[in-house]
């Protein structure tokens, strides 16, 4: 009988126990804060991704537009092609470096182009024709294809 009495006492004791309860609103507040943190993290990740995509698209748009315009100039006569290349360089430099380049001429313009494109093509190379000798008399006809190829290479490297 001891076992039976213990078993009934145990059953009665268990029946008298009250259910476990958390403090009022404890579970709701914790869940709300966690959900808010997850939502804020997701929104921040979306914003960072959108900004990176916008910057990448802007960079590639300048590069693509410049290369497309250079490609269109290939059908022109050599003199007109040089003028189109010089205008394209002026607009591209202004887009990349701001309005300060609009008034530059001669050696200052060549130095700025060399700095923008990280080269010496305009100050020391064949690109000087686009900077200083576009409308003047020349002893020899410039190699428009070589100039075009180098400008294409420089425009393809645009990162900003």
C-alpha positions as CSV (number, residue, x, y, z in Angstrom):
1,X,0.0,0.0,0.0
2,X,2.8,2.3,0.4
3,X,3.2,2.4,-3.3
4,X,-0.4,3.1,-3.9
5,X,-0.6,5.8,-1.3
6,X,2.5,7.5,-2.8
7,X,1.1,7.3,-6.3
8,X,-2.1,9.0,-5.3
9,X,-0.3,11.6,-3.3
10,X,1.9,12.3,-6.2
11,X,-1.0,12.6,-8.6
12,X,-2.8,15.0,-6.2
13,X,0.4,17.0,-5.8
14,X,0.8,17.3,-9.5
15,X,-2.8,18.3,-10.0
16,X,-2.3,21.2,-7.5
17,X,0.6,22.7,-9.5
18,X,-0.1,25.8,-11.4
19,X,1.1,26.2,-15.0
20,X,4.4,28.0,-15.8
21,X,4.0,31.6,-16.9
22,X,6.4,34.1,-18.3
23,X,6.2,37.7,-17.1
24,X,3.5,39.7,-18.8
25,X,4.3,40.6,-22.4
26,X,7.9,39.2,-22.1
27,X,7.6,37.0,-25.2
28,X,5.9,39.6,-27.3
29,X,8.4,42.3,-26.6
30,X,11.4,40.0,-27.4
31,X,9.8,38.8,-30.6
32,X,9.0,42.4,-31.7
33,X,12.5,43.6,-31.2
34,X,14.0,40.6,-33.0
35,X,11.6,41.1,-35.9
36,X,12.4,44.8,-36.0
37,X,16.1,44.1,-36.1
38,X,15.7,41.6,-38.9
39,X,13.6,44.1,-40.9
40,X,16.1,46.9,-40.4
41,X,19.0,44.7,-41.4
42,X,17.2,43.6,-44.5
43,X,16.4,47.2,-45.5
44,X,20.0,48.3,-44.9
45,X,21.2,45.4,-47.1
46,X,18.8,46.5,-49.8
47,X,20.0,50.1,-49.6
48,X,23.6,49.1,-49.8
49,X,22.9,46.9,-52.8
50,X,20.9,49.6,-54.6
51,X,23.7,52.2,-54.1
52,X,26.3,49.8,-55.4
53,X,24.2,48.9,-58.4
54,X,23.5,52.5,-59.2
55,X,27.2,53.4,-59.0
56,X,28.2,50.5,-61.2
57,X,25.6,51.3,-63.7
58,X,26.6,55.0,-63.8
59,X,30.2,54.1,-64.4
60,X,29.5,51.6,-67.1
61,X,27.1,54.1,-68.7
62,X,29.8,56.7,-69.2
63,X,32.2,54.1,-70.5
64,X,29.6,52.5,-72.9
65,X,28.3,55.9,-74.2
66,X,31.8,57.1,-74.9
67,X,32.8,53.9,-76.7
68,X,29.6,53.9,-78.6
69,X,30.2,57.5,-79.8
70,X,33.8,56.7,-80.7
71,X,32.6,53.7,-82.7
72,X,30.1,56.1,-84.6
73,X,33.0,58.5,-85.4
74,X,34.9,55.7,-87.2
75,X,32.9,56.2,-90.4
76,X,34.0,59.9,-90.7
77,X,36.7,61.3,-92.8
78,X,40.1,61.5,-91.0
79,X,39.9,65.3,-90.2
80,X,36.3,65.1,-89.1
81,X,37.2,62.0,-87.1
82,X,39.9,63.8,-85.2
83,X,37.5,66.6,-84.4
84,X,34.9,64.1,-83.2
85,X,37.5,62.4,-81.0
86,X,38.6,65.7,-79.5
87,X,35.0,66.6,-78.7
88,X,34.4,63.2,-77.2
89,X,37.5,63.6,-75.0
90,X,36.4,67.0,-73.9
91,X,32.9,65.8,-72.9
92,X,34.2,62.6,-71.2
93,X,36.8,64.6,-69.2
94,X,34.1,67.1,-68.2
95,X,31.8,64.2,-67.0
96,X,34.6,62.5,-65.1
97,X,36.5,65.6,-63.7
98,X,33.9,68.3,-63.5
99,X,33.4,71.7,-65.2
100,X,36.9,72.9,-64.3
101,X,38.3,71.2,-67.5
102,X,36.1,73.3,-69.8
103,X,38.6,76.2,-70.0
104,X,41.8,74.3,-70.2
105,X,43.9,74.5,-73.4
106,X,47.3,73.4,-74.6
107,X,49.7,71.8,-72.2
108,X,47.3,72.2,-69.2
109,X,44.6,70.3,-71.1
110,X,47.1,67.6,-72.1
111,X,48.3,67.3,-68.5
112,X,44.7,67.0,-67.3
113,X,43.8,64.3,-69.9
114,X,47.0,62.4,-68.9
115,X,46.0,62.6,-65.3
116,X,42.4,61.5,-65.9
117,X,43.3,58.5,-68.0
118,X,46.6,57.7,-66.2
119,X,48.7,57.9,-69.4
120,X,51.2,60.1,-71.2
121,X,49.5,59.7,-74.5
122,X,48.2,63.3,-74.7
123,X,51.3,65.1,-73.4
124,X,54.0,62.9,-75.0
125,X,52.4,60.6,-77.5
126,X,50.3,60.8,-80.7
127,X,47.4,62.2,-78.7
128,X,49.0,65.6,-78.7
129,X,47.4,66.2,-82.1
130,X,44.0,66.2,-80.3
131,X,45.2,68.7,-77.8
132,X,47.2,71.3,-79.7
133,X,47.4,70.7,-83.4
134,X,43.9,69.9,-84.5
135,X,43.4,72.9,-86.8
136,X,46.9,73.9,-87.5
137,X,49.2,72.8,-90.4
138,X,50.9,69.5,-90.0
139,X,53.9,68.1,-91.7
140,X,52.4,64.6,-91.9
141,X,49.0,63.1,-91.7
142,X,48.4,61.6,-88.3
143,X,47.7,57.9,-87.9
144,X,44.0,58.2,-87.1
145,X,43.6,54.4,-86.6
146,X,46.3,54.3,-84.0
147,X,44.9,57.3,-82.2
148,X,41.4,55.7,-82.3
149,X,42.8,52.4,-80.9
150,X,44.5,54.1,-78.0
151,X,41.5,56.3,-77.2
152,X,39.3,53.1,-77.2
153,X,41.8,51.4,-74.8
154,X,41.8,54.5,-72.5
155,X,38.0,54.8,-72.5
156,X,37.6,51.1,-71.8
157,X,39.5,51.5,-68.6
158,X,37.2,54.2,-67.1
159,X,36.3,53.3,-63.6
160,X,34.8,56.5,-62.3
